[in-house]
C-alpha cells in the first residue's frame, strides 16, 4: 500500500494555493452583496465609498478591523429625519 502522507500534503498545498487566489474575489462578492444595504443606510455617495473600500483586498480588511476596534464606522450613516411632533400634525391644536 502506498504512503498517503505525500499525497495529502500535495493536495493541501494545491487547495491552499487555490483558496489564496480566490480570496480577493470572495471579498469583492461580499462587498457587492452588501452594497444595497450600505446605500440605504449611508446614502448613495457614502454607501459607494464604504462598499468600494471593502472591495479592495487588504484595505477593506484593515478598515473592518479598525472599525471593530474603534466600535463605529469611519463613514457615518445618514441622519434620519426627526419624526413630526403631535403639535405639527394638529393633534394638540384646539379647533373649536
C-alpha positions in Angstrom: 0.0 0.0 0.0 1.3 3.4 -0.9 2.2 6.1 1.6 -0.7 8.6 1.5 1.1 11.3 3.5 2.8 12.9 0.5 -0.5 12.8 -1.5 -2.3 14.6 1.4 0.4 17.2 1.6 0.3 17.8 -2.1 -3.5 18.1 -2.1 -3.3 20.5 0.9 -0.8 22.7 -0.9 -3.0 22.8 -4.0 -6.1 23.7 -2.1 -4.4 26.4 -0.1 -2.9 27.9 -3.3 -6.3 27.9 -5.0 -8.1 29.5 -1.9 -5.5 32.3 -1.6 -6.1 33.2 -5.2 -9.8 33.3 -4.7 -9.9 35.4 -1.5 -9.9 38.8 -3.2 -12.9 37.7 -5.4 -14.8 36.5 -2.3 -14.3 39.9 -0.6 -15.5 41.7 -3.7 -18.5 39.4 -4.0 -19.4 40.1 -0.3 -19.0 43.9 -0.9 -21.4 43.7 -3.9 -23.9 41.8 -1.8 -23.9 44.4 0.9 -23.9 47.3 -1.4 -27.6 47.8 -1.3 -27.9 47.9 2.4 -24.9 50.3 2.7 -26.6 52.7 0.2 -29.9 52.5 2.2 -28.1 53.2 5.5 -25.5 55.7 4.3 -26.8 57.3 1.2 -25.6 56.9 -2.4 -22.1 58.5 -2.2 -21.2 57.3 1.3 -22.5 53.8 0.6 -20.5 53.5 -2.6 -17.3 54.7 -0.8 -18.0 52.3 2.0 -18.5 49.3 -0.3 -15.7 50.3 -2.6 -13.2 50.4 0.3 -14.5 47.0 1.4 -14.0 45.5 -2.0 -10.2 46.4 -2.1 -8.5 43.3 -0.7 -6.2 44.5 2.0 -7.7 47.9 2.5 -11.1 46.5 3.2 -9.8 44.1 5.8 -7.8 46.7 7.6 -10.8 49.1 7.6 -13.1 46.4 9.0 -10.6 45.5 11.7 -10.1 49.2 12.6 -13.9 49.7 12.8 -14.2 46.7 15.1 -11.5 48.1 17.4 -12.9 51.6 17.3 -16.5 50.4 17.8 -18.1 52.5 15.0 -17.9 53.1 11.2 -15.5 55.5 9.6 -18.2 56.6 7.2 -21.2 57.6 9.3 -24.8 56.6 8.5 -27.0 59.4 7.3 -29.0 61.2 9.9 -32.6 60.1 10.0 -35.2 62.9 9.9 -36.9 63.6 13.2 -40.5 62.3 13.3 -43.1 65.0 13.2 -44.4 66.1 16.6 -48.1 65.9 17.5 -48.4 69.7 17.6 -47.1 69.9 14.0 -49.8 67.4 12.9 -52.6 69.3 14.5 -53.3 66.8 17.2 -52.8 69.3 20.1 -54.3 72.3 18.4 -57.8 73.4 19.6 -60.0 73.6 16.6 -63.2 74.6 18.5 
